[in-house]
Amino acid sequence: MAGTIRRVPELPDLAILADAFSAALDGRPVTGIRIVDPLVMRATPDQAAALAGQLLRGVGRRGKYLVFRLERRDIWAAPMLSGRFGLTAPGASRPRPAIAIGFGRSEETPRSPAAWVAGASWLPDRSAEVELRYLDPTRMGKIYLAPADDPSGVPGVAELGPDADDPALTMEAWQARIRRHPGELKGLLRNQAFVAGIGNAYSDEILWEARLSPFRRRSSLAPEETAAMFAATRSVLAAAVDILRDRVPPTFEKQVRDHLRVHLRGGQPCPRCGTTISQVGGREATSFCRSCQR
């Protein structure tokens, strides 16, 4: 991965993994956990070993966390900048993991897999063991263990706002929440206490779709602009999820971002008006169109 740009997984990236891993692993027992890099695992070896024998009861997502729900414990994974997940057969030489969790055979049918996953050719056979591997060359990501359905000890979870794709986050709820969060629009979208799951890349895309400058102050928005920002959040994230469903499996450790229209495309023409896209900042760059984003 040397020389590549690493980006923090955001809501669309993790939504795909949650659906895929739930379909692949639901109902399987944990056979063991191998901790290659102890800096990534925020649990003692005894706590990790105690996961063995517990059945996986689904995989979900909360903000930028991937959540593996076991019978008595939940695994909360925050991939951060370079954390990636992959499925492989036990004993495979690559990819080399920071943590590997083995799952056994199961005759149990996964419960209500997402429609797009059902019957996928890449799903591991239920009669074969499988290993979930977490890779993290920079060791920035962290994996936590928490009691089932109690993430109170996981850093940052208590402060999360609603997920950006939560059906309960209606236009009215969005308008009520946004009034409580000041600042520039890009920072607002990335504020996990406002809405959870959006990062640097998709905040650029949402604001381009809504025709709003990333540097506008929230207090300057007219009601119709607030509505446009909400609509763009929903449409951009939903479209990205649809694209990633087709392009990510079965190589789950790769990150697909070449469908983004403005993020990190500084110097290229705006796909809407043709003006050269501006880009400011370094690794956390902001990309926008000075002409059609006001």
Order of alpha helices (4+ residues) and beta strands (2+ residues): alpha-beta-beta-alpha-beta-beta-beta-beta-beta-beta-beta-alpha-alpha-alpha-alpha-beta-beta
